Each structure stands twice: as C-alpha cells, then as structure tokens.
Amino acid sequence: MDVEKSKQVDCEEEYVLLDLDDVCMQADIAASVPYVISGLNTLNPTLTIGDRLKLIGEYEETVGTCYMFSECDGETVEKNKEHKGDSNQAPSKQIRHVATAHKVLKFRLEAGENSTDGQ
C-alpha cells in the first residue's frame, strides 16, 4: 500500500479566471457550443470554441485575489426583524465560495479569425 501512495503525484489545484470580454464583443458565442482549452502550462494557451473559433490567451497577474461565488440553491434569507418592513430593500440570497484565483487568462481572437455566430 505504501508503494501505491508513493506513486501518486501530489497535485495542487490552481484556478484561473477566463476573461472573454474582448472576444464576446466580436463574436456571438452560444452557451451550448463545445470548447477545448489546450496548452494551459504554456505562455499562450489556446481556446477552441466549436469548429471555427480559435482564441489565443495570455496570463495576467491579478492585483489581489479574485473570489468567485455562486448563489446557493434554496430560498432567500429573511432579513433581520428591523428590516422586515422595508419594502425598498431587495431580499438577500445565500452565496457560497466556489474558488479563488490569482491569475487571469485573457483571450483574444487569433490573427486572421473572423467573428462567427458560435454555432
């Protein structure tokens, strides 16, 4: 059993935020289109969306830390009794921490790529 443990490689997870803001302005990408990310350990990873759209990425260090959250399934949280009667206040929601990232991977269209409809 010790031999099996020694063969296992300790793997540390690292989250990276994918920045597609520049690309989304130039191409309409449907949510259901398949994608492949390759070369994450290189200086310029590539993201291929569908059959026709190829993006080139570049890592950017963040100033501070990017925290990512998700709304939890369930009902909204009831405010303290003092705020209960305030109809102008939006109901709060439960959130949970999903990941923390220290790097941003900013993508741009590969030179010569035309914008596509993502389908």
N, C-alpha and C positions, 0 to 999 in steps of 0.2 A: 504494500500500500504506500510506503514511503517513496518507492520508485515512481509511482504514478503522480504523486504530489510534486516530486522534483521535476518531472517532465512538463508540468503545467507552467505556462508562462504567466507571470503576474502582469495583468493588463490594467492600465489606468484609463478610465473613461475621461474624455475631453469633449465638451460640447462647443460647437461653433455656430454662430448665428449666420444664416444665409441671407445676404442682402440682395434682393432682386428689384429694388426700387427703380433703378435706371432702365432695366430691361422691360418692366411692366408698362412703362410709358411708351415703348416702341413696339411691343408685341402683346397680343391678347392671348394669354395662356389659360386654357381651361383647367379646372381643378382635377379632372379625371384623366388627364394625359400622363402616361408613364414617363419616368425620368430615370437617368443613371448618372451618378456622380463618380468620377474616377480621378485618380491622382491626388487624393487628399494629403498625402505625405510629400507632395511636390510644391514648388513655389506658386504654380499656376494650375490648380485643379480645373477640370472641365465638368460641365453640367450639360447633358444632352437631354432635351425635352422633346418627347415624341420622336419622329423620324427626321425632322428638318431643322430644328433649332439647336444650335450648339453655342454654349456660353463659356467664356474664359473667366476664371476667378483669380482674385488676388487677396491675400490675407492682410487685414489691417488690425493693429492692436487697438483695443478699446481704452478709453480713458476711464478707468474704474472697472466696474463689473456689470455685465448685462444680466439681469434677473428675469427669468421667464416664468409666467404664472398662467394658470388655467382656471376657469370657473369650475367649481365642483358641481357634480350632479346633486340636485336637491332643491329645496325651496329657499327663498330669500330669507335672510336673517332679520328677525324683528329688532327694531331699534330699541334703545333704552326707553323706558316709560316717559321720560321727559320729552322725547322727540316723537312719540307715538302720534300726537295730534297734528304734527306739522305736515300738511299735505303737499307743500312745495319741495320737500326733501325726497329724493329718489331712494327707493329701497336698496339696501346694501346686499351684496352677494358674497357667498363663501368662495374663497380662492385658495389654491394650493400651489406651492412652489414646485415647478417642473424641472428646471435646470438652471445652471449658472454658466455663463460663457465669458471668456476673457479675450476671445478673438472674433472678428467679423470677417466673413468671406464674401467680398463684394464681387458680383458678377456683371459682366458686360457682354454684348454681342461680339462674336468672333468677327474679325475683319472680313468683309465681303458677305456677311449674313444679311439676308433681307428679313424684315419683320414678317411673321406669319400669324395665322389665326390660332395656332396651337392645337389644331385638330388633325 
